[in-house]
């Protein structure tokens, strides 16, 4: 029997969608106000879904406290109240779009999580803009 455990988290961050190979005009055409040279911010909500078998000894799929700590160290401490373009190694050369952010978060967590678990990450940039990785 497999069960999903879902942990919610939150972080605030600024970013700018900007391709340095393009002119400022092309960046404005493609990214609109998201390419503001002074950046803009979001209150990101995160949903981390871990699926696996229930351990007979603990009754857990995963220790939720351990999962919360992993999310805190790998995501919240790394990205909260940061300018993703300027303050993080992950986005120095990668456009911090919602699509790229959700994949980066997935990869950070996947590297620290036992492979007996399936992992899915959902990132809410706004109430209407949601990114999920991997997809079924």
N, C-alpha and C positions, 0 to 999 in steps of 0.2 A: 504494500500500500504506500502510495506517495502522497504527500501533503505539501501545499505551498504555505510558506511563512512570508508575510509582507511587512516590511518596515518602512515607515515614512520618515523623511528628513527634509531639511530646509537649509538653503544658503542664499545670501544676497551677493550679487556680483555685477560689475560693469563690464561692458565689452563694446567693441566696434567691429562691424562686418566691413572688411576692407581687404581688397586684393592688391598688394603692392606692385604687381605687374601691370595694373591698369591705371589710367588717369583718374584724377579726382572726379571728373565728370562722369566717366563710365561707372565708377563706384557708386556715385549718387544715382545714376540711372538704374543700376542693378539692385542696390541695397536700400535706396531711399533714405529715410530718416535713420535707419539702423547703421548708416555709415557716417554719422555725425562725428566730426573730427575730435569733439570733446567727450565722446563716448556716451553711453546711456546704460541704465541698469535694469535689472529684473530681480524679483523675489522668487527664486527658483524653488519649486517643490519637487521632491524626489520620492519615487516609490521603488524599492528594491525587493524583488521577489525571488526567494530561494526555495527550490523544490527538491524534495528528497524523501527517503524512507524515514519512518518514525523509529528512533532508537529504542530498543526494548528496555534498556537500563534506565533511561532518563524520561522517556515519553516525548522527547523533543525531536524535531527534525534538525534544528540547529539552536544553539543557545542564543536567545534573542539579545541578551546583554553583550555577547561577543560580536554579534552582527551589528548592533548599535555602535560599539566601539570601533569596528572596522570602518563603518560608514563615516564616523566622526574623524578618524585619523586620515583616511584615504581621500575623503571628499570635502567634508565641512571644514576641517582645519586647513586644507590646501586651497580651497576656493572662496570661502566665506569672506565677505568684505574685501575682495580683491578686484583689481582690474585684470581680467583674464588675459588681455593682450600684453600687458606690461609686467604683471606680477607673477606669472606662472610659466614654468618651463614648457608645459604641455601645449600652450598656445602661442609660443614665441614665433613659430613658423607655420601655424595651422589656424585657419579662420575659425573663430569661436562661435560658429553657428550652433543652433540647437542640435542639429544632427551630429556634428563633431563632438559637442560636449557630452551627449549621451553615450557615444562610443568610447570616448576617453574614460568616462566614469566606469562604464562596464569593464574596460580593460584593467583599470586600477583595482577594482574589486575582484575580478576573475583571477588575477595574479595572486591574490591572498586567500582565496577561498578553495577549499578542498574540491577536487574535480568530481567527487561523488554527487555534488549538488548541481542542479541546473540553475542558471541565473538569468534573470531578465530585469532590465532597468527601464523605468519610465520617468521622463523629465518633463515637468510642467513649467514652461517658460512664462506662460500666462494661462488664464482659464481656458483660452481657446487654442493655444499653440502647445501641442504635446508631442514629444518625441519618444520612441521606444526602440530598444535594441536588446537582443536580436528580435527579428520578426519571424513569425511562424510561416 
